[in-house]
Amino acid sequence: MFAFVDNGRVFALNAADMSGNSGWQQVNTTLTPEDRLTDERGAALYKVVNGTTQERTQQEREADWPPIPAPVPSLAERITFVEDCLMEMSEEVYK
């Protein structure tokens, strides 16, 4: 079986000899080309270690994706923050 491998991650399988094509390597596996190889976000479920496919851990799959950024404050929240700051500053000035 030949696997299309990128950075050790398996993205495709083919029973045909793909040795002349970039990214393909021969592997020992029980997987078939019909098996699901990626999760719902596109992260590879399997990796190649010493010529054999192995399932990747959840932590390895999560590492393929950047962390979710903190939500950006809404315009109303930003305006409220500025108003609160101005009120606090005016209280200091007009004591």
SVG drawing of the C-alpha trace seen along z (x, -y; Angstrom):
<svg xmlns="http://www.w3.org/2000/svg" viewBox="-24 -70 36 75">
<polyline fill="none" stroke="black" stroke-width="0.4" points="0.0,0.0 1.2,-3.5 0.4,-6.5 0.6,-10.2 2.5,-11.6 3.0,-15.2 5.2,-15.8 4.6,-12.2 0.8,-12.6 -1.2,-10.2 -3.7,-12.0 -4.3,-9.4 -3.8,-5.7 -3.5,-3.9 -2.9,-0.2 -1.2,-1.1 2.6,-1.7 2.9,-5.5 6.7,-5.4 7.4,-7.8 5.2,-10.5 6.2,-13.2 5.0,-12.6 4.0,-9.0 5.7,-6.2 5.2,-2.5 3.8,-1.6 2.6,1.4 -1.0,0.8 -4.3,2.5 -6.1,-0.6 -7.7,-0.7 -8.2,-3.7 -11.9,-3.7 -11.1,-4.3 -11.6,-7.8 -8.1,-9.4 -9.0,-12.9 -11.3,-14.2 -14.1,-16.7 -11.6,-19.6 -9.2,-18.0 -6.6,-16.9 -4.9,-13.5 -6.0,-10.6 -3.0,-8.6 0.8,-9.0 3.7,-6.9 6.3,-5.7 9.1,-3.4 7.1,-2.6 3.9,-1.6 0.7,-3.6 -0.3,-4.5 -3.3,-6.4 -2.5,-9.9 -3.5,-11.1 -6.1,-13.8 -3.2,-16.0 -1.3,-15.5 -4.4,-16.3 -5.1,-19.5 -1.6,-20.6 -2.4,-20.9 -4.7,-23.8 -3.9,-27.2 -5.5,-28.1 -8.9,-29.8 -8.3,-33.5 -10.2,-35.4 -13.4,-37.0 -13.1,-40.7 -15.2,-43.0 -18.3,-44.3 -18.6,-48.0 -21.1,-48.5 -18.6,-46.9 -15.8,-49.1 -17.9,-52.3 -19.0,-51.3 -15.4,-50.8 -14.4,-54.2 -17.3,-55.9 -16.5,-54.2 -12.9,-55.3 -14.0,-58.9 -16.3,-58.9 -13.6,-57.6 -11.1,-60.2 -13.6,-63.0 -14.3,-62.0 -10.6,-62.3 -10.3,-65.7 -13.5,-67.2 -13.0,-66.0"/>
</svg>
